[in-house]
Amino acid sequence: MYLETLVDHFNGSDDSNFSLRYILDDTWFSTDNPGPILFYTGNEGEIWNFYNNSGLVTSTLAKEFGALVVFGEHRYYGKSLPYGN
């Protein structure tokens, strides 16, 4: 999934934006008895590599707490490139 967001949140005169990629995993989340949201901040690389190697978060913790898991891709890595390649 993608979130359209500002490139620079501190410069009021620059309203340029880009698509920030993220993964939303609701495998263990239930709206009947909602648990916490576990947010994984992106490392310096493509988001799926980290998601696929983070079983502690995506399986163990999410299952134990009935959590919604959100992985945000670090800007300038993967497909979250504010200025292109």
PyMOL Python script that loads the backbone (N, CA, C, O; Angstrom):
from pymol import cmd

cmd.read_pdbstr("""\
ATOM      1  N   MET A   1       0.850  -1.168   0.000  1.00  0.00           N
ATOM      2  CA  MET A   1       0.000   0.000   0.000  1.00  0.00           C
ATOM      3  C   MET A   1       0.902   1.239   0.000  1.00  0.00           C
ATOM      4  O   MET A   1       2.093   1.167   0.302  1.00  0.00           O
ATOM      5  N   TYR A   2       0.295   2.371  -0.348  1.00  0.00           N
ATOM      6  CA  TYR A   2       1.054   3.613  -0.401  1.00  0.00           C
ATOM      7  C   TYR A   2       0.308   4.736   0.312  1.00  0.00           C
ATOM      8  O   TYR A   2      -0.921   4.808   0.289  1.00  0.00           O
ATOM      9  N   LEU A   3       1.084   5.605   0.940  1.00  0.00           N
ATOM     10  CA  LEU A   3       0.565   6.794   1.602  1.00  0.00           C
ATOM     11  C   LEU A   3       1.201   7.997   0.932  1.00  0.00           C
ATOM     12  O   LEU A   3       2.426   8.102   0.878  1.00  0.00           O
ATOM     13  N   GLU A   4       0.391   8.896   0.428  1.00  0.00           N
ATOM     14  CA  GLU A   4       0.904  10.122  -0.184  1.00  0.00           C
ATOM     15  C   GLU A   4       1.250  11.087   0.946  1.00  0.00           C
ATOM     16  O   GLU A   4       0.380  11.450   1.738  1.00  0.00           O
ATOM     17  N   THR A   5       2.505  11.501   1.027  1.00  0.00           N
ATOM     18  CA  THR A   5       2.957  12.351   2.130  1.00  0.00           C
ATOM     19  C   THR A   5       3.951  13.407   1.636  1.00  0.00           C
ATOM     20  O   THR A   5       4.509  13.291   0.545  1.00  0.00           O
ATOM     21  N   LEU A   6       4.155  14.416   2.444  1.00  0.00           N
ATOM     22  CA  LEU A   6       5.088  15.488   2.096  1.00  0.00           C
ATOM     23  C   LEU A   6       6.530  15.006   2.101  1.00  0.00           C
ATOM     24  O   LEU A   6       6.903  14.153   2.906  1.00  0.00           O
ATOM     25  N   VAL A   7       7.331  15.546   1.210  1.00  0.00           N
ATOM     26  CA  VAL A   7       8.756  15.256   1.204  1.00  0.00           C
ATOM     27  C   VAL A   7       9.411  15.932   2.404  1.00  0.00           C
ATOM     28  O   VAL A   7      10.251  15.336   3.078  1.00  0.00           O
ATOM     29  N   ASP A   8       9.029  17.162   2.663  1.00  0.00           N
ATOM     30  CA  ASP A   8       9.624  17.940   3.754  1.00  0.00           C
ATOM     31  C   ASP A   8       8.510  18.460   4.663  1.00  0.00           C
ATOM     32  O   ASP A   8       7.729  19.321   4.259  1.00  0.00           O
ATOM     33  N   HIS A   9       8.438  17.945   5.874  1.00  0.00           N
ATOM     34  CA  HIS A   9       7.383  18.346   6.815  1.00  0.00           C
ATOM     35  C   HIS A   9       7.715  19.651   7.541  1.00  0.00           C
ATOM     36  O   HIS A   9       6.874  20.177   8.270  1.00  0.00           O
ATOM     37  N   PHE A  10       8.910  20.175   7.356  1.00  0.00           N
ATOM     38  CA  PHE A  10       9.344  21.356   8.085  1.00  0.00           C
ATOM     39  C   PHE A  10       9.415  22.619   7.236  1.00  0.00           C
ATOM     40  O   PHE A  10       9.619  23.711   7.767  1.00  0.00           O
ATOM     41  N   ASN A  11       9.250  22.483   5.930  1.00  0.00           N
ATOM     42  CA  ASN A  11       9.332  23.630   5.033  1.00  0.00           C
ATOM     43  C   ASN A  11       7.915  23.978   4.561  1.00  0.00           C
ATOM     44  O   ASN A  11       7.374  23.316   3.675  1.00  0.00           O
ATOM     45  N   GLY A  12       7.333  24.991   5.138  1.00  0.00           N
ATOM     46  CA  GLY A  12       5.959  25.369   4.825  1.00  0.00           C
ATOM     47  C   GLY A  12       5.744  25.823   3.396  1.00  0.00           C
ATOM     48  O   GLY A  12       4.610  25.805   2.917  1.00  0.00           O
ATOM     49  N   SER A  13       6.796  26.232   2.696  1.00  0.00           N
ATOM     50  CA  SER A  13       6.635  26.710   1.323  1.00  0.00           C
ATOM     51  C   SER A  13       6.806  25.597   0.284  1.00  0.00           C
ATOM     52  O   SER A  13       6.583  25.819  -0.906  1.00  0.00           O
ATOM     53  N   ASP A  14       7.196  24.418   0.726  1.00  0.00           N
ATOM     54  CA  ASP A  14       7.380  23.290  -0.193  1.00  0.00           C
ATOM     55  C   ASP A  14       6.277  22.269   0.041  1.00  0.00           C
ATOM     56  O   ASP A  14       6.256  21.596   1.072  1.00  0.00           O
ATOM     57  N   ASP A  15       5.360  22.153  -0.914  1.00  0.00           N
ATOM     58  CA  ASP A  15       4.252  21.212  -0.756  1.00  0.00           C
ATOM     59  C   ASP A  15       4.409  19.984  -1.651  1.00  0.00           C
ATOM     60  O   ASP A  15       3.427  19.304  -1.949  1.00  0.00           O
ATOM     61  N   SER A  16       5.653  19.696  -2.083  1.00  0.00           N
ATOM     62  CA  SER A  16       5.873  18.510  -2.914  1.00  0.00           C
ATOM     63  C   SER A  16       5.696  17.249  -2.070  1.00  0.00           C
ATOM     64  O   SER A  16       5.991  17.239  -0.875  1.00  0.00           O
ATOM     65  N   ASN A  17       5.210  16.192  -2.710  1.00  0.00           N
ATOM     66  CA  ASN A  17       4.959  14.964  -1.981  1.00  0.00           C
ATOM     67  C   ASN A  17       5.454  13.756  -2.768  1.00  0.00           C
ATOM     68  O   ASN A  17       5.905  13.872  -3.907  1.00  0.00           O
ATOM     69  N   PHE A  18       5.356  12.598  -2.130  1.00  0.00           N
ATOM     70  CA  PHE A  18       5.754  11.341  -2.754  1.00  0.00           C
ATOM     71  C   PHE A  18       4.958  10.210  -2.119  1.00  0.00           C
ATOM     72  O   PHE A  18       4.289  10.400  -1.104  1.00  0.00           O
ATOM     73  N   SER A  19       5.035   9.037  -2.725  1.00  0.00           N
ATOM     74  CA  SER A  19       4.312   7.868  -2.224  1.00  0.00           C
ATOM     75  C   SER A  19       5.223   7.047  -1.320  1.00  0.00           C
ATOM     76  O   SER A  19       6.240   6.513  -1.763  1.00  0.00           O
ATOM     77  N   LEU A  20       4.846   6.952  -0.052  1.00  0.00           N
ATOM     78  CA  LEU A  20       5.579   6.170   0.937  1.00  0.00           C
ATOM     79  C   LEU A  20       4.921   4.798   1.033  1.00  0.00           C
ATOM     80  O   LEU A  20       3.726   4.697   1.313  1.00  0.00           O
ATOM     81  N   ARG A  21       5.688   3.757   0.804  1.00  0.00           N
ATOM     82  CA  ARG A  21       5.126   2.404   0.786  1.00  0.00           C
ATOM     83  C   ARG A  21       5.062   1.839   2.206  1.00  0.00           C
ATOM     84  O   ARG A  21       5.941   2.090   3.032  1.00  0.00           O
ATOM     85  N   TYR A  22       4.007   1.075   2.468  1.00  0.00           N
ATOM     86  CA  TYR A  22       3.872   0.407   3.762  1.00  0.00           C
ATOM     87  C   TYR A  22       3.108  -0.906   3.585  1.00  0.00           C
ATOM     88  O   TYR A  22       2.416  -1.115   2.589  1.00  0.00           O
ATOM     89  N   ILE A  23       3.254  -1.777   4.573  1.00  0.00           N
ATOM     90  CA  ILE A  23       2.552  -3.057   4.594  1.00  0.00           C
ATOM     91  C   ILE A  23       1.632  -3.054   5.806  1.00  0.00           C
ATOM     92  O   ILE A  23       2.033  -2.670   6.904  1.00  0.00           O
ATOM     93  N   LEU A  24       0.407  -3.483   5.596  1.00  0.00           N
ATOM     94  CA  LEU A  24      -0.587  -3.592   6.663  1.00  0.00           C
ATOM     95  C   LEU A  24      -0.953  -5.065   6.799  1.00  0.00           C
ATOM     96  O   LEU A  24      -1.487  -5.660   5.863  1.00  0.00           O
ATOM     97  N   ASP A  25      -0.670  -5.662   7.962  1.00  0.00           N
ATOM     98  CA  ASP A  25      -0.934  -7.077   8.195  1.00  0.00           C
ATOM     99  C   ASP A  25      -1.952  -7.216   9.327  1.00  0.00           C
ATOM    100  O   ASP A  25      -1.646  -6.955  10.491  1.00  0.00           O
ATOM    101  N   ASP A  26      -3.166  -7.632   8.964  1.00  0.00           N
ATOM    102  CA  ASP A  26      -4.231  -7.785   9.962  1.00  0.00           C
ATOM    103  C   ASP A  26      -4.568  -9.260  10.223  1.00  0.00           C
ATOM    104  O   ASP A  26      -5.681  -9.587  10.633  1.00  0.00           O
ATOM    105  N   THR A  27      -3.589 -10.145   9.979  1.00  0.00           N
ATOM    106  CA  THR A  27      -3.801 -11.580  10.145  1.00  0.00           C
ATOM    107  C   THR A  27      -4.337 -11.927  11.528  1.00  0.00           C
ATOM    108  O   THR A  27      -5.267 -12.727  11.636  1.00  0.00           O
ATOM    109  N   TRP A  28      -3.786 -11.358  12.571  1.00  0.00           N
ATOM    110  CA  TRP A  28      -4.164 -11.694  13.950  1.00  0.00           C
ATOM    111  C   TRP A  28      -5.064 -10.651  14.589  1.00  0.00           C
ATOM    112  O   TRP A  28      -5.455 -10.807  15.745  1.00  0.00           O
ATOM    113  N   PHE A  29      -5.396  -9.608  13.874  1.00  0.00           N
ATOM    114  CA  PHE A  29      -6.197  -8.504  14.419  1.00  0.00           C
ATOM    115  C   PHE A  29      -7.689  -8.811  14.292  1.00  0.00           C
ATOM    116  O   PHE A  29      -8.138  -9.330  13.270  1.00  0.00           O
ATOM    117  N   SER A  30      -8.437  -8.493  15.317  1.00  0.00           N
ATOM    118  CA  SER A  30      -9.882  -8.710  15.297  1.00  0.00           C
ATOM    119  C   SER A  30     -10.592  -7.423  15.702  1.00  0.00           C
ATOM    120  O   SER A  30     -10.252  -6.814  16.716  1.00  0.00           O
ATOM    121  N   THR A  31     -11.565  -7.016  14.920  1.00  0.00           N
ATOM    122  CA  THR A  31     -12.319  -5.808  15.282  1.00  0.00           C
ATOM    123  C   THR A  31     -13.256  -6.076  16.458  1.00  0.00           C
ATOM    124  O   THR A  31     -13.697  -5.136  17.120  1.00  0.00           O
ATOM    125  N   ASP A  32     -13.564  -7.346  16.724  1.00  0.00           N
ATOM    126  CA  ASP A  32     -14.411  -7.686  17.871  1.00  0.00           C
ATOM    127  C   ASP A  32     -13.681  -7.460  19.192  1.00  0.00           C
ATOM    128  O   ASP A  32     -14.282  -7.037  20.179  1.00  0.00           O
ATOM    129  N   ASN A  33     -12.396  -7.742  19.199  1.00  0.00           N
ATOM    130  CA  ASN A  33     -11.577  -7.564  20.397  1.00  0.00           C
ATOM    131  C   ASN A  33     -10.228  -6.995  19.962  1.00  0.00           C
ATOM    132  O   ASN A  33      -9.224  -7.707  19.983  1.00  0.00           O
ATOM    133  N   PRO A  34     -10.192  -5.712  19.564  1.00  0.00           N
ATOM    134  CA  PRO A  34      -8.980  -5.149  18.962  1.00  0.00           C
ATOM    135  C   PRO A  34      -7.798  -5.083  19.925  1.00  0.00           C
ATOM    136  O   PRO A  34      -7.922  -4.681  21.082  1.00  0.00           O
ATOM    137  N   GLY A  35      -6.664  -5.488  19.404  1.00  0.00           N
ATOM    138  CA  GLY A  35      -5.423  -5.408  20.157  1.00  0.00           C
ATOM    139  C   GLY A  35      -4.651  -4.157  19.762  1.00  0.00           C
ATOM    140  O   GLY A  35      -5.205  -3.251  19.141  1.00  0.00           O
ATOM    141  N   PRO A  36      -3.384  -4.109  20.117  1.00  0.00           N
ATOM    142  CA  PRO A  36      -2.561  -2.932  19.815  1.00  0.00           C
ATOM    143  C   PRO A  36      -2.142  -2.889  18.345  1.00  0.00           C
ATOM    144  O   PRO A  36      -2.367  -3.833  17.588  1.00  0.00           O
ATOM    145  N   ILE A  37      -1.540  -1.792  17.971  1.00  0.00           N
ATOM    146  CA  ILE A  37      -0.928  -1.643  16.658  1.00  0.00           C
ATOM    147  C   ILE A  37       0.583  -1.724  16.865  1.00  0.00           C
ATOM    148  O   ILE A  37       1.152  -0.955  17.640  1.00  0.00           O
ATOM    149  N   LEU A  38       1.219  -2.650  16.175  1.00  0.00           N
ATOM    150  CA  LEU A  38       2.676  -2.768  16.219  1.00  0.00           C
ATOM    151  C   LEU A  38       3.218  -2.110  14.959  1.00  0.00           C
ATOM    152  O   LEU A  38       2.951  -2.570  13.849  1.00  0.00           O
ATOM    153  N   PHE A  39       3.980  -1.033  15.133  1.00  0.00           N
ATOM    154  CA  PHE A  39       4.536  -0.307  13.991  1.00  0.00           C
ATOM    155  C   PHE A  39       6.021  -0.594  13.887  1.00  0.00           C
ATOM    156  O   PHE A  39       6.780  -0.352  14.825  1.00  0.00           O
ATOM    157  N   TYR A  40       6.425  -1.109  12.748  1.00  0.00           N
ATOM    158  CA  TYR A  40       7.821  -1.421  12.479  1.00  0.00           C
ATOM    159  C   TYR A  40       8.365  -0.342  11.563  1.00  0.00           C
ATOM    160  O   TYR A  40       7.935  -0.217  10.416  1.00  0.00           O
ATOM    161  N   THR A  41       9.304   0.431  12.065  1.00  0.00           N
ATOM    162  CA  THR A  41       9.881   1.487  11.237  1.00  0.00           C
ATOM    163  C   THR A  41      10.887   0.886  10.269  1.00  0.00           C
ATOM    164  O   THR A  41      11.692   0.032  10.642  1.00  0.00           O
ATOM    165  N   GLY A  42      10.834   1.333   9.047  1.00  0.00           N
ATOM    166  CA  GLY A  42      11.646   0.749   7.981  1.00  0.00           C
ATOM    167  C   GLY A  42      13.136   0.884   8.194  1.00  0.00           C
ATOM    168  O   GLY A  42      13.632   1.896   8.689  1.00  0.00           O
ATOM    169  N   ASN A  43      13.826  -0.156   7.808  1.00  0.00           N
ATOM    170  CA  ASN A  43      15.285  -0.150   7.835  1.00  0.00           C
ATOM    171  C   ASN A  43      15.781   0.415   6.507  1.00  0.00           C
ATOM    172  O   ASN A  43      14.992   0.858   5.673  1.00  0.00           O
ATOM    173  N   GLU A  44      17.063   0.392   6.331  1.00  0.00           N
ATOM    174  CA  GLU A  44      17.650   0.925   5.110  1.00  0.00           C
ATOM    175  C   GLU A  44      17.658  -0.140   4.026  1.00  0.00           C
ATOM    176  O   GLU A  44      18.693  -0.721   3.699  1.00  0.00           O
ATOM    177  N   GLY A  45      16.467  -0.380   3.478  1.00  0.00           N
ATOM    178  CA  GLY A  45      16.340  -1.373   2.424  1.00  0.00           C
ATOM    179  C   GLY A  45      14.890  -1.544   2.023  1.00  0.00           C
ATOM    180  O   GLY A  45      14.002  -0.874   2.550  1.00  0.00           O
ATOM    181  N   GLU A  46      14.662  -2.435   1.098  1.00  0.00           N
ATOM    182  CA  GLU A  46      13.335  -2.719   0.574  1.00  0.00           C
ATOM    183  C   GLU A  46      12.472  -3.372   1.657  1.00  0.00           C
ATOM    184  O   GLU A  46      12.927  -4.298   2.329  1.00  0.00           O
ATOM    185  N   ILE A  47      11.234  -2.904   1.833  1.00  0.00           N
ATOM    186  CA  ILE A  47      10.375  -3.269   2.954  1.00  0.00           C
ATOM    187  C   ILE A  47      10.052  -4.761   3.031  1.00  0.00           C
ATOM    188  O   ILE A  47       9.998  -5.312   4.130  1.00  0.00           O
ATOM    189  N   TRP A  48       9.838  -5.424   1.904  1.00  0.00           N
ATOM    190  CA  TRP A  48       9.451  -6.840   1.947  1.00  0.00           C
ATOM    191  C   TRP A  48      10.552  -7.726   2.513  1.00  0.00           C
ATOM    192  O   TRP A  48      10.256  -8.742   3.143  1.00  0.00           O
ATOM    193  N   ASN A  49      11.803  -7.368   2.306  1.00  0.00           N
ATOM    194  CA  ASN A  49      12.901  -8.149   2.883  1.00  0.00           C
ATOM    195  C   ASN A  49      12.811  -8.165   4.403  1.00  0.00           C
ATOM    196  O   ASN A  49      13.010  -9.209   5.025  1.00  0.00           O
ATOM    197  N   PHE A  50      12.515  -7.032   4.998  1.00  0.00           N
ATOM    198  CA  PHE A  50      12.423  -6.954   6.457  1.00  0.00           C
ATOM    199  C   PHE A  50      11.147  -7.606   6.967  1.00  0.00           C
ATOM    200  O   PHE A  50      11.161  -8.275   8.001  1.00  0.00           O
ATOM    201  N   TYR A  51      10.059  -7.420   6.261  1.00  0.00           N
ATOM    202  CA  TYR A  51       8.796  -8.045   6.651  1.00  0.00           C
ATOM    203  C   TYR A  51       8.930  -9.570   6.668  1.00  0.00           C
ATOM    204  O   TYR A  51       8.507 -10.228   7.618  1.00  0.00           O
ATOM    205  N   ASN A  52       9.512 -10.111   5.624  1.00  0.00           N
ATOM    206  CA  ASN A  52       9.654 -11.566   5.508  1.00  0.00           C
ATOM    207  C   ASN A  52      10.624 -12.172   6.512  1.00  0.00           C
ATOM    208  O   ASN A  52      10.627 -13.387   6.710  1.00  0.00           O
ATOM    209  N   ASN A  53      11.448 -11.343   7.149  1.00  0.00           N
ATOM    210  CA  ASN A  53      12.417 -11.833   8.133  1.00  0.00           C
ATOM    211  C   ASN A  53      12.140 -11.321   9.538  1.00  0.00           C
ATOM    212  O   ASN A  53      13.048 -11.270  10.367  1.00  0.00           O
ATOM    213  N   SER A  54      10.907 -10.944   9.813  1.00  0.00           N
ATOM    214  CA  SER A  54      10.554 -10.384  11.121  1.00  0.00           C
ATOM    215  C   SER A  54       9.446 -11.194  11.785  1.00  0.00           C
ATOM    216  O   SER A  54       8.433 -10.642  12.215  1.00  0.00           O
ATOM    217  N   GLY A  55       9.647 -12.492  11.863  1.00  0.00           N
ATOM    218  CA  GLY A  55       8.654 -13.377  12.452  1.00  0.00           C
ATOM    219  C   GLY A  55       8.315 -13.057  13.892  1.00  0.00           C
ATOM    220  O   GLY A  55       7.193 -13.306  14.332  1.00  0.00           O
ATOM    221  N   LEU A  56       9.267 -12.507  14.638  1.00  0.00           N
ATOM    222  CA  LEU A  56       8.973 -12.133  16.019  1.00  0.00           C
ATOM    223  C   LEU A  56       7.823 -11.135  16.075  1.00  0.00           C
ATOM    224  O   LEU A  56       6.936 -11.245  16.922  1.00  0.00           O
ATOM    225  N   VAL A  57       7.843 -10.167  15.175  1.00  0.00           N
ATOM    226  CA  VAL A  57       6.786  -9.152  15.141  1.00  0.00           C
ATOM    227  C   VAL A  57       5.537  -9.680  14.452  1.00  0.00           C
ATOM    228  O   VAL A  57       4.439  -9.592  15.001  1.00  0.00           O
ATOM    229  N   THR A  58       5.699 -10.233  13.245  1.00  0.00           N
ATOM    230  CA  THR A  58       4.544 -10.592  12.419  1.00  0.00           C
ATOM    231  C   THR A  58       3.814 -11.837  12.885  1.00  0.00           C
ATOM    232  O   THR A  58       2.614 -11.970  12.645  1.00  0.00           O
ATOM    233  N   SER A  59       4.495 -12.731  13.531  1.00  0.00           N
ATOM    234  CA  SER A  59       3.855 -13.973  13.972  1.00  0.00           C
ATOM    235  C   SER A  59       3.730 -14.042  15.487  1.00  0.00           C
ATOM    236  O   SER A  59       2.621 -14.105  16.017  1.00  0.00           O
ATOM    237  N   THR A  60       4.839 -14.032  16.173  1.00  0.00           N
ATOM    238  CA  THR A  60       4.834 -14.239  17.617  1.00  0.00           C
ATOM    239  C   THR A  60       4.093 -13.132  18.368  1.00  0.00           C
ATOM    240  O   THR A  60       3.100 -13.408  19.041  1.00  0.00           O
ATOM    241  N   LEU A  61       4.554 -11.899  18.265  1.00  0.00           N
ATOM    242  CA  LEU A  61       3.937 -10.796  19.018  1.00  0.00           C
ATOM    243  C   LEU A  61       2.533 -10.475  18.526  1.00  0.00           C
ATOM    244  O   LEU A  61       1.622 -10.267  19.328  1.00  0.00           O
ATOM    245  N   ALA A  62       2.360 -10.434  17.215  1.00  0.00           N
ATOM    246  CA  ALA A  62       1.038 -10.117  16.658  1.00  0.00           C
ATOM    247  C   ALA A  62       0.015 -11.156  17.084  1.00  0.00           C
ATOM    248  O   ALA A  62      -1.113 -10.803  17.427  1.00  0.00           O
ATOM    249  N   LYS A  63       0.381 -12.416  17.071  1.00  0.00           N
ATOM    250  CA  LYS A  63      -0.537 -13.479  17.480  1.00  0.00           C
ATOM    251  C   LYS A  63      -0.846 -13.396  18.968  1.00  0.00           C
ATOM    252  O   LYS A  63      -2.003 -13.514  19.372  1.00  0.00           O
ATOM    253  N   GLU A  64       0.180 -13.194  19.780  1.00  0.00           N
ATOM    254  CA  GLU A  64      -0.010 -13.144  21.239  1.00  0.00           C
ATOM    255  C   GLU A  64      -0.921 -11.998  21.667  1.00  0.00           C
ATOM    256  O   GLU A  64      -1.732 -12.159  22.579  1.00  0.00           O
ATOM    257  N   PHE A  65      -0.795 -10.847  21.019  1.00  0.00           N
ATOM    258  CA  PHE A  65      -1.561  -9.675  21.424  1.00  0.00           C
ATOM    259  C   PHE A  65      -2.757  -9.369  20.525  1.00  0.00           C
ATOM    260  O   PHE A  65      -3.490  -8.416  20.786  1.00  0.00           O
ATOM    261  N   GLY A  66      -2.966 -10.157  19.478  1.00  0.00           N
ATOM    262  CA  GLY A  66      -4.050  -9.870  18.535  1.00  0.00           C
ATOM    263  C   GLY A  66      -3.835  -8.535  17.857  1.00  0.00           C
ATOM    264  O   GLY A  66      -4.773  -7.760  17.675  1.00  0.00           O
ATOM    265  N   ALA A  67      -2.586  -8.268  17.484  1.00  0.00           N
ATOM    266  CA  ALA A  67      -2.184  -6.947  17.020  1.00  0.00           C
ATOM    267  C   ALA A  67      -2.331  -6.752  15.513  1.00  0.00           C
ATOM    268  O   ALA A  67      -2.279  -7.700  14.728  1.00  0.00           O
ATOM    269  N   LEU A  68      -2.515  -5.508  15.148  1.00  0.00           N
ATOM    270  CA  LEU A  68      -2.422  -5.055  13.766  1.00  0.00           C
ATOM    271  C   LEU A  68      -0.965  -4.673  13.550  1.00  0.00           C
ATOM    272  O   LEU A  68      -0.396  -3.940  14.358  1.00  0.00           O
ATOM    273  N   VAL A  69      -0.357  -5.154  12.483  1.00  0.00           N
ATOM    274  CA  VAL A  69       1.057  -4.874  12.217  1.00  0.00           C
ATOM    275  C   VAL A  69       1.161  -3.940  11.018  1.00  0.00           C
ATOM    276  O   VAL A  69       0.573  -4.192   9.967  1.00  0.00           O
ATOM    277  N   VAL A  70       1.919  -2.856  11.191  1.00  0.00           N
ATOM    278  CA  VAL A  70       2.167  -1.903  10.114  1.00  0.00           C
ATOM    279  C   VAL A  70       3.675  -1.777   9.933  1.00  0.00           C
ATOM    280  O   VAL A  70       4.398  -1.462  10.878  1.00  0.00           O
ATOM    281  N   PHE A  71       4.144  -2.024   8.715  1.00  0.00           N
ATOM    282  CA  PHE A  71       5.553  -1.860   8.367  1.00  0.00           C
ATOM    283  C   PHE A  71       5.650  -0.642   7.465  1.00  0.00           C
ATOM    284  O   PHE A  71       5.021  -0.610   6.407  1.00  0.00           O
ATOM    285  N   GLY A  72       6.416   0.351   7.855  1.00  0.00           N
ATOM    286  CA  GLY A  72       6.636   1.524   7.018  1.00  0.00           C
ATOM    287  C   GLY A  72       7.996   1.444   6.354  1.00  0.00           C
ATOM    288  O   GLY A  72       8.997   1.153   7.009  1.00  0.00           O
ATOM    289  N   GLU A  73       8.036   1.700   5.061  1.00  0.00           N
ATOM    290  CA  GLU A  73       9.314   1.662   4.338  1.00  0.00           C
ATOM    291  C   GLU A  73      10.067   2.972   4.549  1.00  0.00           C
ATOM    292  O   GLU A  73       9.489   4.055   4.459  1.00  0.00           O
ATOM    293  N   HIS A  74      11.348   2.859   4.826  1.00  0.00           N
ATOM    294  CA  HIS A  74      12.210   4.031   5.012  1.00  0.00           C
ATOM    295  C   HIS A  74      12.299   4.798   3.694  1.00  0.00           C
ATOM    296  O   HIS A  74      12.549   4.209   2.643  1.00  0.00           O
ATOM    297  N   ARG A  75      12.094   6.115   3.754  1.00  0.00           N
ATOM    298  CA  ARG A  75      12.211   6.887   2.513  1.00  0.00           C
ATOM    299  C   ARG A  75      13.622   6.781   1.961  1.00  0.00           C
ATOM    300  O   ARG A  75      14.588   6.626   2.708  1.00  0.00           O
ATOM    301  N   TYR A  76      13.722   6.865   0.673  1.00  0.00           N
ATOM    302  CA  TYR A  76      14.958   6.722  -0.099  1.00  0.00           C
ATOM    303  C   TYR A  76      15.387   5.262  -0.279  1.00  0.00           C
ATOM    304  O   TYR A  76      16.481   5.001  -0.779  1.00  0.00           O
ATOM    305  N   TYR A  77      14.541   4.308   0.122  1.00  0.00           N
ATOM    306  CA  TYR A  77      14.841   2.888  -0.060  1.00  0.00           C
ATOM    307  C   TYR A  77      13.640   2.201  -0.683  1.00  0.00           C
ATOM    308  O   TYR A  77      12.518   2.701  -0.610  1.00  0.00           O
ATOM    309  N   GLY A  78      13.885   1.040  -1.302  1.00  0.00           N
ATOM    310  CA  GLY A  78      12.795   0.285  -1.915  1.00  0.00           C
ATOM    311  C   GLY A  78      12.092   1.109  -2.980  1.00  0.00           C
ATOM    312  O   GLY A  78      12.719   1.585  -3.927  1.00  0.00           O
ATOM    313  N   LYS A  79      10.776   1.274  -2.816  1.00  0.00           N
ATOM    314  CA  LYS A  79       9.988   2.058  -3.772  1.00  0.00           C
ATOM    315  C   LYS A  79       9.546   3.399  -3.196  1.00  0.00           C
ATOM    316  O   LYS A  79       8.748   4.104  -3.813  1.00  0.00           O
ATOM    317  N   SER A  80      10.059   3.758  -2.015  1.00  0.00           N
ATOM    318  CA  SER A  80       9.710   5.036  -1.384  1.00  0.00           C
ATOM    319  C   SER A  80      10.793   6.065  -1.713  1.00  0.00           C
ATOM    320  O   SER A  80      11.612   6.428  -0.868  1.00  0.00           O
ATOM    321  N   LEU A  81      10.769   6.517  -2.957  1.00  0.00           N
ATOM    322  CA  LEU A  81      11.824   7.397  -3.461  1.00  0.00           C
ATOM    323  C   LEU A  81      11.253   8.780  -3.794  1.00  0.00           C
ATOM    324  O   LEU A  81      10.654   8.966  -4.853  1.00  0.00           O
ATOM    325  N   PRO A  82      11.438   9.747  -2.892  1.00  0.00           N
ATOM    326  CA  PRO A  82      10.864  11.077  -3.118  1.00  0.00           C
ATOM    327  C   PRO A  82      11.322  11.748  -4.408  1.00  0.00           C
ATOM    328  O   PRO A  82      10.567  12.510  -5.010  1.00  0.00           O
ATOM    329  N   TYR A  83      12.540  11.474  -4.833  1.00  0.00           N
ATOM    330  CA  TYR A  83      13.081  12.145  -6.018  1.00  0.00           C
ATOM    331  C   TYR A  83      13.378  11.168  -7.151  1.00  0.00           C
ATOM    332  O   TYR A  83      14.158  11.481  -8.051  1.00  0.00           O
ATOM    333  N   GLY A  84      12.769  10.001  -7.113  1.00  0.00           N
ATOM    334  CA  GLY A  84      13.021   8.997  -8.137  1.00  0.00           C
ATOM    335  C   GLY A  84      14.361   8.319  -7.928  1.00  0.00           C
ATOM    336  O   GLY A  84      14.962   8.424  -6.859  1.00  0.00           O
ATOM    337  N   ASN A  85      14.820   7.631  -8.943  1.00  0.00           N
ATOM    338  CA  ASN A  85      16.087   6.910  -8.811  1.00  0.00           C
ATOM    339  C   ASN A  85      17.282   7.857  -8.746  1.00  0.00           C
ATOM    340  O   ASN A  85      18.422   7.406  -8.634  1.00  0.00           O
TER     341      ASN A  85
END
""", "prot")
cmd.dss("prot")
cmd.show_as("cartoon", "prot")
cmd.util.cbc("prot")
cmd.orient("prot")
